Structures are given as C-alpha cells and as structure tokens.
Amino acid sequence: MRSTLPRRAVAVLVLAAALPLAGCGGTAGAGSGDGTDTAGDAGGTGEPTAEPTPPTVTLERTGGIAGIRESITVNPDGTWRRASRTGVTAGTLTADQRNRLARMAADPALAAEAGRPADPTACADGYALTLRVAGSTVRWSECDPATAALPVSAGIARLILDGTG
C-alpha cells in the first residue's frame, strides 16, 4: 500500500503558503489596498494613516577617547550597514524604529537645524557627528552647548546609534 505522507506534506505546505494571502482580498469600498486607506483614520480627516517612508539616512561619528571613525547608513526599508575600523555589521531596524525614523526625518525642524552655521565646537574626547537626511546635512559635537538646539538631529542620531549598536 502506498503512503499518503508526501501528498499530505504537499497539502500542508500549500495551505501554509496560502493562509497569509487570505487577508489580502478586499471588499467593495474597503480602500485601495496600497497602505494609504483612510477608512481607519481616527481623526476623521480623510488623510492616509500609513507611516511615511524614511529616506536614506547616513550618520558619521568620529572622535572620542579611542578616536573612532564610523559610518552608519540606514536605507528606506530599514536595513542598515555600520562600518568602522573594527569591521562592518549589518541588520534591520524594527518596524517601530523605522516608523520613528520616518517621522523624525519628515519633521520640518530638521531643515532649520541643517540651516544653522556648521562650525561645531571641538572638544577633547568628544564625538563629532555628521547627519545626512534627504539632501540636508547637520554637523555638531556632542560637547557643544548648541547641541541642545538640535533635538531632531540628535534624536535621529540616538535612534540610529541605539538601533544599530
């Protein structure tokens, strides 16, 4: 008698592959399916509820007691690459980190921070940072008192450093 195990295994695999697609079907009036539906908009403004897509963001950090030099690039899909003299690491931000990065990168205050004079204070054993976001560049030193006036840039840098460390 022949075994039905291979047929059952194939049936289970087909079912497992099709199950996630079951939620993809829409109903009339349910929206466009492109992630920008407004039906669930709690504010009733009719605006899309999808998170914005973050641009490519690059953070360079140099200095410190050890004299580090590292560059971290985060792509729009949340994948990142961190290069330093100790090597290269890579990974992916969590969905929450990616959404927070997208919101901060879209903050109009970032353009104002990029427009300020780029002459960061040099200090012993401090880090100098350069942040590049969608054509804007912000430079500062962690020990510079003016850093307090860069909440968006410093927030993006902290998110990147925490999310890729």
C-alpha positions in Angstrom: 0.0 0.0 0.0 1.4 3.4 -1.0 1.9 6.1 1.7 -0.1 9.3 1.5 2.6 11.1 3.5 4.0 13.0 0.6 0.6 14.2 -0.6 -0.3 15.3 2.9 3.0 17.2 3.3 2.4 19.0 0.0 -1.2 19.8 1.0 0.0 21.3 4.3 2.7 23.3 2.6 0.2 24.7 0.1 -2.2 25.6 2.8 0.6 27.2 4.9 1.7 29.3 1.9 -1.9 30.3 1.0 -3.1 31.2 4.5 -1.3 34.5 4.8 -2.8 35.6 1.5 -6.3 35.0 2.7 -6.3 38.5 4.3 -5.3 40.2 1.1 -8.7 40.1 -0.5 -10.7 43.3 -0.2 -14.3 44.1 -0.2 -16.0 46.9 -2.1 -15.3 50.3 -0.6 -12.6 48.9 1.7 -9.9 51.1 0.2 -7.2 50.9 -2.3 -5.1 48.3 -0.6 -1.9 50.4 -1.0 -1.5 51.0 2.7 -2.9 54.6 2.5 -6.5 53.8 3.2 -8.4 56.4 5.2 -11.2 54.2 6.5 -9.4 53.7 9.8 -8.5 57.3 10.2 -9.3 58.0 13.9 -9.2 61.8 13.4 -11.7 61.7 10.5 -9.6 64.0 8.4 -9.5 61.7 5.4 -5.7 61.7 5.5 -3.8 58.5 4.9 -2.9 56.6 8.0 0.2 54.9 6.7 3.6 55.9 8.1 5.8 57.9 5.8 8.7 56.1 4.2 12.1 57.3 5.6 14.7 58.5 3.2 18.2 57.0 3.2 20.0 58.4 6.4 23.7 58.5 7.0 25.4 59.2 10.3 29.1 59.6 10.6 30.7 59.7 14.1 34.3 60.5 14.8 36.5 61.2 17.9 36.0 60.1 21.4 38.8 58.7 23.7 39.5 55.8 21.3 39.5 58.0 18.2 36.7 56.1 16.4 35.6 56.7 12.9 32.3 55.0 11.9 29.7 55.5 9.3 26.1 54.1 9.6 23.7 54.1 6.6 20.0 53.3 7.1 18.1 52.5 3.9 14.4 53.3 3.4 13.5 49.7 4.0 15.1 49.8 7.5 18.2 47.8 6.6 21.4 49.3 7.9 25.2 49.0 7.5 27.7 50.1 10.1 31.3 50.4 9.0 34.3 51.2 11.3 37.9 50.2 11.6 36.8 47.1 13.5 34.7 45.8 10.6 31.3 46.0 9.1 28.0 44.9 10.6 24.5 45.0 9.2 21.0 44.4 10.3 17.4 45.8 10.1 15.6 48.3 12.3 12.4 47.2 13.9 9.2 48.5 12.4 8.8 50.9 15.4 12.3 52.2 14.9 11.8 52.6 11.2 8.5 54.5 11.7 10.1 56.8 14.3 12.9 57.5 11.9 10.5 58.3 9.1 8.6 60.7 11.4 11.7 62.5 12.6 13.2 62.7 9.0 9.9 64.4 7.9 10.0 66.9 10.7 10.3 70.4 9.3 12.6 71.4 12.2 15.3 69.2 10.6 15.6 71.7 7.7 16.1 74.5 10.2 18.7 72.5 12.1 20.5 71.9 8.8 20.4 75.6 8.0 22.3 76.7 11.1 26.0 77.5 10.9 28.1 74.3 10.6 31.0 75.1 12.8 30.8 72.6 15.7 32.8 73.2 18.8 35.8 70.9 19.0 36.5 69.4 22.4 38.9 66.8 23.8 37.5 63.2 23.7 34.1 64.3 22.4 32.3 63.0 19.3 31.8 65.0 16.1 28.7 63.9 14.2 27.5 64.5 10.7 23.9 63.5 9.8 22.7 63.4 6.2 19.0 63.1 5.5 17.4 63.7 2.1 19.8 66.3 0.9 20.2 68.1 4.3 23.4 67.9 6.3 23.7 68.7 10.0 27.1 68.8 11.8 27.7 69.1 15.5 29.8 68.0 18.5 28.2 66.2 21.5 30.0 68.5 23.8 28.8 71.7 22.0 26.3 73.6 24.1 24.5 74.4 20.9 23.6 70.7 20.5 20.6 71.3 22.7 19.2 73.4 19.8 19.3 70.2 17.6 16.6 68.0 19.1 15.6 66.3 15.8 19.1 65.7 14.6 20.2 64.4 18.0 17.1 62.3 18.2 17.8 60.7 14.8 21.4 60.1 15.8 20.4 58.5 19.1 17.8 56.3 17.3 20.4 55.1 14.8 23.1 54.5 17.3 20.7 52.6 19.6 19.1 50.7 16.7 22.4 49.6 15.1 24.6 49.0 18.2 
